């Protein structure tokens, strides 16, 4: 396996920044209507997992165990959304506890990644799930607790903090990554 140069690593960091901006903009805000949020959630997550699976299958030909383990971690990152949906009444406490999930999943992604492709696929899923989880708290709070614009702003701020945390975790993993020899 070839080593990654600093230029390659910085290019990947730039791609993560671009991805974070795009994902932050396309995920519906807290005041979106309920049906569109549900449809976008199902379609977005299904599409993200299918693309991840296709990338992992193509890149890990003949290494089923490697592909399966990183795909399970990629899919598990979406547990953040279920956690936020179940406990949204806790409000800001949810946003404070989400970094524990993000650090745990970041560690698992780096542990199971055999190549930079595996690592990037895991980080992309972690980023997408973190944004969705924070916006889901805001959406549910807006529709069940408080229907004011402050809720929309707070949910967006929490999602932005989640993006920054996952972005920093991803940068650290990319910069510290050393490909494992099969």
N, C-alpha and C positions, 0 to 999 in steps of 0.2 A: 504494500500500500504506500502511496506517495504521501509525503508530509505536506501539510497545508502551509503556504507562505503567509506572511503578515498581510499582504495585499488581498489574498483570498479570504482571510478571516475578516478583514475590514469590509470587503464586498458583502459577505454574509451578514454582517452587522447592519450595513446599509439596507439590505433586503428585509431584514427583520423590522427596521424602522419604517420602511415603506408599508410592509404588511400590517404593522400596528396601526398606522394612520388609516389605511383602507378599512380594516376591520372595525376600528372605532367608529368610523363614519357610516358603515353599512348596517351595523346592529341597531335595531329600532330603539328609540329612546323610551323613557318610562311612560310618557303620555300617549304612546301608540295604542291603536285599538286592539282588543284582546284576540280576535281571530287572526289578524295579520301577524301578531307576535307568535302565536302558536304555529302558524304555517311557516313563517320564516325560521323559527327554531328547528322544526322538524326537517325542513329542506336544507337549511344551512348545515346542521350537524350531520345529516346523512351525506351530503355532498362532501363535506370535509373528511369524514371517515372513509368514504369510497375513494377519494383522491389519495388519501394517506395509504390505504391498503394497496392501491394500484402502484404507487411509488415504491412501497416496501417490497411488493412482490417482484417488480421489475429489477430492483437493485439487489435483492437478496435471493437470487435464483439458487436453488439447491440448499439454502440454509433456512429451512422451515422453522426450526426452533428459534433462531435469531429473529426472524420476521414476526413470528407469533408473539414472542415476548414483548417486543417494542410496540406492536399493534395493540396488545392488551393494555399497556401503559398509556398509549395514545387515547384509547377508548375510555380508560379509567379517569382521565383528566376531566371528562364531562360529568363526573360525580359532583363536582363543584356546583353545577347548575341544579342538580337534585337537592343538594344540601341547602342551597339558597332558597329554592322553592318551598321546601318543607319548613324552614325556620325563619322566613322573612319577617315575622313579627318581632324578632329580636332587634331589627333595625341595624344600627351602626355596628353592633357587636358582630354581626355576620361579616361585615367588611373588614373588621379587625382580625377575625379568625381565618379569613381566606388566605392570607400569606402563608399560614402553616400548610395548607393544602398545596399551594404553589411551590413552596420549598421542598416538600415531600415528593411531589411529582417531578420536580426538576432533578432531584437526586436520583429518582428511579430512572428517568430518561437518560441521564448521563451514565448510570450504571449498566443499563441494558443496550446502549448504543454501541454498535460495532464499527460504524462508519459515520462520516459527517452527514450523509444523507439520512441515516436513522436519527441522528441528533436533531437535525433541522426539522424533520417531520414531527418528532415529538414536541419540539419547541413551538412549532406552528399550532399544533393542537392545544397546547397549554395556553398559548396566547388567546386563541379563539374562545376557549372555555372560560378563561378568566374574564374576558370582556362580557360574554353572555351571562355569566354568574352575577356579576355586579349589576348589570342592567336588569336582570330578572328580579333582583331584590327591589330595585327602584320601581319596576313595572308593577309588581305585586303590591308594594307599599302604596303606590299611587292609586291603584284601583280598589284597594280594600281598606286603607287606613286614612290617607290624606291626599286629597285631589288638588294640590296646589303646585305652582311652578317651582317652589323651593325644593320639592321632592325630586322633580326632574333634574334640577341643577345638582343636588347632592348625589343622585344616582350617577350622573355623568362624571362628577368629580371622583366618586369611588371607582368607577370604571377606568378613569384615567390613571388613578393611583395603581390599580391592578395591572394596567398596561405597563407602567413604569417598572413595577416590581418584576413582572415576567420578562420584560425587556432586559433588565439588569441581570437576572438569572441566566437568560439566554446568552448574553454577551460573555458572562463569566464562563459558561460551559463551552462556548465556541473558542474562546481564547485559551482555555486550559485543555481542550480536547486533544487527545493523542489516539490515532486510529489503532484499534486492537488487531493484532495479527490472528487470522483464523486458524 
